[in-house]
Amino acid sequence: MFSSQHVLDNHTILCSQHKAQQVVYPQGDDAKLKFKDYDKEHSHKFFFVCDFESLLIPSDKQSDPDAKTRIIDEHQVSGYCCYRVTDVEDY
């Protein structure tokens, strides 16, 4: 869907420079990603998950004048959680 006739006209000019194409996706069981090599898995003694929450705080820092981006906000950490899973009895 195009927002105006002008945008459609510009798109048609650029699009017609290339050959027509169509994406065809595989069907049936071939379309599913499957993991079969369980013998190649490596067991881990620890599984550690961390999640950080932050707030976006407006920043007044001046960016490098030669940079193509500028700093608008900074992340200020407001909380975190760490979760450890293990079969090791000492932990």
N, C-alpha and C positions, 0 to 999 in steps of 0.2 A: 504494500500500500504506500503510495507516495503522497506527500503533503500538498503538492501542487502540480499542475501540468508542466511547469518549467523544470521542476526536479525530475519528473518522468522523462522529459525530452533529453535532458543532460545524461541521465542514466542510459537511455536507449542508445545514444551516440557512443558512449564508452563501452557498453555491453556488447554492441554489435561488432566490436573489434576482435572478439574472441569466438572460437568455435562453440557451438551449443554443447552442453554437457548435462548428464543426469547421474545422480548418485543412486546406486543400487546396493541395498544392505542384504547380507546373507539371511537366509530363512531357516527355520527349524533348529535342530540341536547345534548346528554349526555357528549359530548366532550367539551362543552362550560362552562366556569365558569360564573355563574350568581349571582348577588346580588338581593335578594328578600325582605330582612327584612328592608325595608325603615323606619318602625316604630321604629327601634332600633338606628337610626342615632341621633346624638347630634348636634344641631346647635352651631356655634361658633360666637362670636361677632367680632372677628378679624381673618383674614387670612393673614399671614405674610410669605413672601418668601425672602430668601437671597441667593445671589450668589457671591462667591469669586473667583477671578482670581489670578493666581500666576505664577511665573517663577521659573524654577528649576535652582538654582545657585550651582555650584560645591562647595563642602565643604572640608575644610582641618582639621575639628575637628577629634580628635582621639576618636574612640569608646572604649567601655569597652573591655579589652582584653579577657574577659571570654564570651563575647556575641557571638552568632552564626551568627550575622549580623553585617554589618559595614555601617557607614554613608557615602554616596557618594555625595548626593545633598541635598540641603535644599530648602523648598518652601519660596519664598519671595513674599508677597502679592503685586500685581500690580494694583488691583482695586476691587471694590465691588459694589453691588447694592442691595437695600432693597425695597421691594414693599409691601404695606399694603392695604388690601381691607376690608372695613367695611360698615355696614349699620347704625352705630351709628352716629347721626347727629353732635355730639360734635367733632368728629374726621374727 
